Amino acid sequence: MDLRRYERLGLDDVAAQVLNGERLNAEDGLRLFDCPDVTAVGELAHHRRTELHGDKVFYVRNRHINYTNVCVNRCTFCAYHRDPGQEGGFTLDARTVLAKLAADAAPPREIHVVGGCHPDLRLEYFEDLLGRLRRTFPEAVLKCFTAVEIAHFATLEGISTREVLTRLQAVGLSMLPGGGAEVFAEDVRAKICPRKIDGTEWLRIHGEAHELGLATNCTLLFGHQESRADRVDHLLRLRAQQDATGGFTCFIPLPFLTENSLLKVDNPLDGLEELRTIAVSRLLLDNVPHVKAYWVMLGVKQAQAALFFGADDFDGTVVEEKIGHMAGADSAQALWRRDIEEMIRGCGLTPVERDTLFREVA
């Protein structure tokens, strides 16, 4: 690493902190966002991910299940949701979910279940679904339901979110995905998802899950109405929660897809801003072990590039994904394991199959 390069950019102190393993602050994050040389920011992030993981790139044999797109929240950015009774709405019963999984060539190591906040699906439906999944796929880790869904279940049942988590944990829930965080800035959240729980509540539920022994992921949706300062604030609030309760396994930066959204953006994201955001995330989230290059929303080629801007995980096979694709993602619905491994090796890196908790699979 040429430190004179960072002197010329006015980032020599930030580079020194990264090399010394010191924590960056909000001002440092904004300076990295403002740096005119995105490859210099990427080099720092790649240094950090290499310190943590060497040349390994992780992936998982997983299966996404989106059980409904009927949702009461009506978020303005979301192209996935439908109102009750609206054309295009769907809800899967447990038998259909099991049939989808049974049709796959190999049983998944991870089953990822998320959907809309349906006004009529009670907690008993989800307890039955997870119980059937656990009995049918005992080796798979069940990563299910965002904090937004957990809060919705609690409201419908008139119970606490802790009780919801405890009941779902009893029938097989092992992990929460990271969706629903969007961005924590209150003014932006009021524009893009006013009916959802706020950032403080999202963080509280994840902290509660951590206390119960459930691992979780965390996310940021970026490239809509938020500023770079909002992104930095979001990342630092995730970091503070991780300091407090631990439990965040992986951070997933999600670029906003504009094609089918009602939320219009004057200046849509370009590829360099996507990579810069991934890199700054890796540098600020010093206590979250993994950063995902989510190929479904980034696209495969951009996900490969992200592996040199701080990301160390390529997600997985997925098989069927509806949320990103209904928003306009033009990526494939599924990748074969051999395709993922070839893409990673093509970058000069080493593919490593993992389970949901990032335990390496022989």
C-alpha positions as CSV (number, residue, x, y, z in Angstrom):
1,M,0.0,0.0,0.0
2,D,1.4,3.3,-1.1
3,L,0.9,5.6,1.9
4,R,2.0,8.7,-0.1
5,R,-1.1,8.2,-2.2
6,Y,-3.2,8.7,0.9
7,E,-1.2,11.8,1.9
8,R,-2.0,13.3,-1.5
9,L,-5.7,12.6,-0.9
10,G,-5.6,14.0,2.7
11,L,-6.4,10.6,4.1
12,D,-3.0,9.6,5.6
13,D,-4.4,9.6,9.1
14,V,-7.4,7.4,8.1
15,A,-5.1,5.0,6.3
16,A,-2.9,4.8,9.4
17,Q,-5.9,4.0,11.6
18,V,-7.0,1.2,9.3
19,L,-3.5,-0.2,9.2
20,N,-3.3,-0.1,12.9
21,G,-6.7,-1.6,13.5
22,E,-8.1,1.5,15.1
23,R,-11.8,2.5,15.0
24,L,-12.9,5.1,12.5
25,N,-15.5,7.8,13.4
26,A,-18.3,9.5,11.6
27,E,-16.0,12.2,10.2
28,D,-13.6,9.6,8.9
29,G,-16.6,7.9,7.1
30,L,-17.7,11.1,5.5
31,R,-14.1,11.8,4.3
32,L,-14.0,8.3,2.7
33,F,-17.2,9.0,1.0
34,D,-15.9,12.3,-0.3
35,C,-12.6,10.9,-1.5
36,P,-12.3,11.5,-5.3
37,D,-10.3,8.2,-5.7
38,V,-12.7,5.4,-5.1
39,T,-10.0,2.8,-5.7
40,A,-8.0,4.2,-2.8
41,V,-11.1,3.7,-0.5
42,G,-11.5,0.2,-2.0
43,E,-7.8,-0.6,-1.3
44,L,-8.3,0.2,2.4
45,A,-11.4,-2.0,2.6
46,H,-9.8,-4.8,0.7
47,H,-6.9,-4.7,3.2
48,R,-9.3,-5.0,6.0
49,R,-11.3,-7.9,4.6
50,T,-8.0,-9.7,3.8
51,E,-6.8,-9.2,7.4
52,L,-10.1,-10.9,8.5
53,H,-10.5,-13.6,5.9
54,G,-7.4,-13.9,3.7
55,D,-8.5,-14.7,0.1
56,K,-11.6,-16.7,1.2
57,V,-14.9,-15.9,-0.3
58,F,-17.9,-17.6,1.4
59,Y,-21.1,-18.9,-0.1
60,V,-24.0,-21.1,1.1
61,R,-26.4,-23.6,-0.5
62,N,-29.5,-21.7,0.4
63,R,-33.1,-21.4,-0.7
64,H,-35.3,-18.3,-0.5
65,I,-39.0,-18.6,0.3
66,N,-41.2,-15.5,0.0
67,Y,-44.4,-16.7,1.5
68,T,-46.6,-13.6,0.7
69,N,-46.4,-10.2,-0.9
70,V,-49.6,-9.0,0.8
71,C,-48.5,-6.3,3.1
72,V,-50.2,-3.6,5.2
73,N,-47.1,-1.3,5.3
74,R,-47.3,0.0,1.7
75,C,-43.8,1.3,1.7
76,T,-43.3,3.8,-1.2
77,F,-40.0,2.3,-2.3
78,C,-41.3,-1.3,-2.4
79,A,-42.4,-2.8,-5.7
80,Y,-43.1,-6.2,-4.1
81,H,-46.1,-5.5,-1.9
82,R,-49.7,-5.8,-2.8
83,D,-52.8,-4.8,-0.9
84,P,-55.2,-7.5,0.4
85,G,-57.4,-8.6,-2.6
86,Q,-55.2,-6.8,-5.1
87,E,-54.4,-8.5,-8.4
88,G,-50.9,-10.1,-8.2
89,G,-51.1,-10.8,-4.5
90,F,-50.2,-14.3,-3.3
91,T,-49.9,-16.3,-0.1
92,L,-48.3,-19.7,0.1
93,D,-49.5,-22.4,2.4
94,A,-47.1,-24.8,4.1
95,R,-47.8,-27.6,1.7
96,T,-46.7,-25.3,-1.3
97,V,-43.6,-24.2,0.5
98,L,-42.6,-27.8,1.2
99,A,-43.3,-28.8,-2.4
100,K,-41.0,-26.0,-3.7
101,L,-38.2,-27.2,-1.5
102,A,-38.8,-30.9,-2.3
103,A,-38.4,-30.0,-6.0
104,D,-34.8,-28.8,-5.6
105,A,-32.0,-31.1,-6.7
106,A,-30.4,-31.1,-3.2
107,P,-31.6,-30.1,0.3
108,P,-30.6,-26.6,1.3
109,R,-28.2,-25.8,4.2
110,E,-30.2,-22.6,4.8
111,I,-33.9,-21.8,4.3
112,H,-34.5,-18.1,4.2
113,V,-38.1,-17.2,4.7
114,V,-39.4,-13.6,4.5
115,G,-42.6,-11.9,3.2
116,G,-45.0,-9.0,3.6
117,C,-46.9,-8.1,6.8
118,H,-50.1,-9.9,6.0
119,P,-53.1,-8.7,8.1
120,D,-54.6,-12.2,8.5
121,L,-51.7,-14.6,9.0
122,R,-51.4,-15.3,12.7
123,L,-48.4,-16.6,14.6
124,E,-49.8,-20.2,14.6
125,Y,-49.4,-20.2,10.8
126,F,-45.7,-19.5,11.1
127,E,-45.2,-21.9,14.0
128,D,-46.7,-24.6,11.9
129,L,-44.6,-23.7,8.9
130,L,-41.3,-23.7,10.8
131,G,-42.2,-26.9,12.6
132,R,-42.8,-28.6,9.2
133,L,-39.6,-27.2,7.8
134,R,-37.6,-28.4,10.8
135,R,-39.0,-31.9,10.6
136,T,-38.5,-32.2,6.9
137,F,-35.1,-30.6,6.7
138,P,-33.5,-31.2,10.0
139,E,-30.0,-30.3,8.8
140,A,-31.0,-26.9,7.4
141,V,-30.7,-23.6,9.4
142,L,-34.0,-21.7,9.5
143,K,-33.2,-18.0,8.9
144,C,-36.7,-16.4,8.9
145,F,-38.6,-13.2,9.4
146,T,-37.3,-9.6,9.6
147,A,-37.6,-7.5,12.7
148,V,-40.5,-5.7,10.9
149,E,-42.3,-9.1,10.6
150,I,-41.6,-10.0,14.2
151,A,-43.1,-6.6,15.4
152,H,-46.1,-7.2,13.1
153,F,-46.7,-10.7,14.6
154,A,-46.5,-9.2,18.1
155,T,-49.1,-6.6,17.2
156,L,-51.5,-9.1,15.8
157,E,-51.2,-11.4,18.8
158,G,-51.1,-8.7,21.4
159,I,-47.9,-10.1,22.9
160,S,-44.3,-8.9,23.2
161,T,-41.7,-9.3,20.5
162,R,-39.6,-11.4,22.9
163,E,-42.5,-13.8,23.3
164,V,-42.8,-14.0,19.5
165,L,-39.1,-14.8,19.2
166,T,-39.3,-17.3,21.9
167,R,-42.2,-19.2,20.4
168,L,-40.6,-19.3,16.9
169,Q,-37.3,-20.3,18.4
170,A,-39.0,-23.2,20.1
171,V,-40.1,-24.6,16.7
172,G,-36.8,-24.2,14.9
173,L,-35.9,-20.5,14.3
174,S,-32.2,-20.1,14.4
175,M,-31.5,-16.7,12.8
176,L,-33.1,-13.4,11.7
177,P,-32.3,-12.0,8.3
178,G,-31.4,-8.3,8.2
179,G,-34.2,-6.8,6.1
180,G,-36.5,-4.0,7.2
181,A,-33.7,-1.7,8.4
182,E,-33.8,0.3,5.2
183,V,-32.1,3.5,6.6
184,F,-32.5,4.7,10.2
185,A,-32.7,8.5,9.5
186,E,-36.1,9.4,10.7
187,D,-36.9,12.1,8.1
188,V,-36.0,9.7,5.3
189,R,-37.9,6.8,6.9
190,A,-41.0,9.0,7.1
191,K,-40.9,9.3,3.3
192,I,-40.1,5.8,2.2
193,C,-41.6,3.5,4.9
194,P,-43.7,5.6,7.3
195,R,-45.8,2.6,8.6
196,K,-42.8,0.5,9.5
197,I,-41.2,0.3,12.9
198,D,-38.5,2.9,13.3
199,G,-34.8,2.3,13.5
200,T,-34.7,2.3,17.3
201,E,-37.3,-0.5,17.4
202,W,-35.5,-2.4,14.7
203,L,-32.3,-2.3,16.7
204,R,-34.1,-3.2,19.9
205,I,-35.6,-6.4,18.3
206,H,-32.3,-7.5,17.0
207,G,-30.7,-6.9,20.4
208,E,-33.5,-9.0,21.9
209,A,-32.8,-11.8,19.5
210,H,-29.1,-11.7,20.3
211,E,-30.0,-12.0,24.0
212,L,-32.0,-15.1,23.3
213,G,-29.1,-16.6,21.4
214,L,-30.3,-16.0,17.9
215,A,-27.8,-14.7,15.4
216,T,-29.0,-12.0,13.0
217,N,-27.9,-10.1,9.9
218,C,-28.1,-6.4,9.3
219,T,-28.7,-4.3,6.2
220,L,-28.7,-0.8,4.7
221,L,-30.9,0.2,1.7
222,F,-29.1,3.0,-0.1
223,G,-29.4,5.2,-3.1
224,H,-32.9,6.6,-2.6
225,Q,-33.7,9.7,-0.5
226,E,-30.8,9.3,2.0
227,S,-27.6,11.3,2.2
228,R,-24.1,9.9,2.6
229,A,-24.3,11.3,6.2
230,D,-27.4,9.2,6.7
231,R,-25.5,6.1,5.6
232,V,-22.7,6.8,8.0
233,D,-25.1,7.3,10.8
234,H,-26.9,4.1,10.0
235,L,-23.6,2.1,10.0
236,L,-22.5,3.6,13.3
237,R,-25.8,2.7,14.9
238,L,-25.4,-0.9,13.7
239,R,-21.9,-0.8,15.2
240,A,-23.1,0.5,18.5
241,Q,-25.8,-2.3,18.7
242,Q,-23.1,-4.9,17.9
243,D,-21.0,-3.4,20.7
244,A,-23.9,-3.8,23.1
245,T,-25.3,-7.2,22.3
246,G,-23.2,-8.9,19.6
247,G,-25.0,-11.3,17.3
248,F,-24.7,-9.5,13.9
249,T,-23.1,-12.1,11.7
250,C,-23.1,-10.4,8.3
251,F,-23.9,-6.9,6.9
252,I,-25.7,-6.7,3.5
253,P,-25.6,-3.4,1.6
254,L,-28.6,-3.3,-0.7
255,P,-28.6,-0.9,-3.6
256,F,-32.1,0.6,-4.3
257,L,-33.5,-0.7,-7.5
258,T,-35.6,2.1,-9.2
259,E,-37.2,0.3,-12.2
260,N,-40.5,-0.7,-10.7
261,S,-40.7,1.5,-7.7
262,L,-43.2,4.3,-7.1
263,L,-40.3,6.2,-5.4
264,K,-38.5,8.2,-8.0
265,V,-34.9,9.1,-7.7
266,D,-33.3,12.1,-9.5
267,N,-29.8,10.7,-9.5
268,P,-29.8,6.9,-9.4
269,L,-26.8,5.0,-8.1
270,D,-23.9,4.4,-10.3
271,G,-21.6,1.4,-10.0
272,L,-18.8,3.4,-8.3
273,E,-21.1,4.7,-5.6
274,E,-22.2,1.1,-4.9
275,L,-18.7,0.0,-4.5
276,R,-17.7,3.0,-2.4
277,T,-20.6,2.3,0.0
278,I,-19.6,-1.3,0.3
279,A,-16.0,-0.3,1.1
280,V,-17.0,2.4,3.7
281,S,-19.3,-0.1,5.3
282,R,-16.4,-2.6,5.7
283,L,-14.2,0.0,7.2
284,L,-16.8,1.4,9.7
285,L,-18.3,-1.9,10.7
286,D,-15.1,-3.1,12.4
287,N,-17.1,-5.5,14.8
288,V,-19.3,-7.2,12.2
289,P,-17.3,-10.1,10.8
290,H,-18.7,-10.4,7.2
291,V,-19.9,-8.2,4.4
292,K,-22.1,-9.7,1.7
293,A,-21.9,-9.0,-2.0
294,Y,-25.5,-9.8,-2.7
295,W,-25.4,-10.8,-6.3
296,V,-29.2,-10.8,-6.7
297,M,-29.4,-7.0,-6.3
298,L,-25.9,-6.0,-7.3
299,G,-25.7,-8.2,-10.4
300,V,-23.1,-10.9,-10.7
301,K,-20.4,-8.8,-12.3
302,Q,-20.7,-6.0,-9.7
303,A,-20.8,-8.6,-6.9
304,Q,-17.4,-9.9,-8.2
305,A,-16.0,-6.4,-8.2
306,A,-17.3,-5.9,-4.6
307,L,-15.0,-8.7,-3.5
308,F,-12.2,-6.2,-3.9
309,F,-14.0,-3.4,-2.1
310,G,-14.5,-5.1,1.3
311,A,-17.0,-7.9,0.7
312,D,-16.1,-11.5,1.6
313,D,-19.4,-13.3,1.0
314,F,-21.2,-14.1,-2.2
315,D,-24.5,-15.2,-0.7
316,G,-25.6,-18.4,-2.3
317,T,-27.6,-20.4,-4.7
318,V,-30.9,-18.6,-3.8
319,V,-33.0,-20.6,-6.3
320,E,-36.1,-18.3,-6.3
321,E,-36.1,-14.7,-5.2
322,K,-39.1,-12.4,-5.7
323,I,-38.5,-9.2,-3.7
324,G,-35.5,-7.9,-5.6
325,H,-36.7,-9.2,-9.0
326,M,-40.1,-7.5,-8.7
327,A,-38.2,-4.3,-8.0
328,G,-36.4,-4.7,-11.3
329,A,-33.3,-6.9,-10.6
330,D,-32.2,-8.5,-13.9
331,S,-30.0,-11.1,-12.3
332,A,-30.7,-14.8,-12.6
333,Q,-33.1,-16.4,-10.2
334,A,-30.5,-19.0,-9.2
335,L,-26.8,-19.9,-9.4
336,W,-25.4,-23.4,-9.3
337,R,-22.6,-24.1,-6.8
338,R,-20.1,-24.7,-9.6
339,D,-21.0,-21.3,-11.2
340,I,-20.4,-19.5,-7.9
341,E,-17.1,-21.3,-7.4
342,E,-16.0,-20.5,-10.9
343,M,-16.9,-16.8,-10.5
344,I,-14.9,-16.6,-7.3
345,R,-11.9,-18.4,-8.7
346,G,-12.0,-16.2,-11.7
347,C,-11.3,-13.3,-9.4
348,G,-8.2,-15.1,-8.1
349,L,-9.9,-15.8,-4.8
350,T,-10.8,-19.1,-3.0
351,P,-14.4,-20.2,-2.7
352,V,-15.4,-21.6,0.7
353,E,-18.8,-23.3,1.2
354,R,-20.3,-22.3,4.6
355,D,-23.5,-22.8,6.6
356,T,-25.7,-19.9,7.7
357,L,-23.5,-19.2,10.7
358,F,-20.3,-19.1,8.5
359,R,-19.1,-22.4,9.7
360,E,-17.0,-23.9,6.9
361,V,-18.4,-27.0,5.1
362,A,-15.9,-29.6,4.1
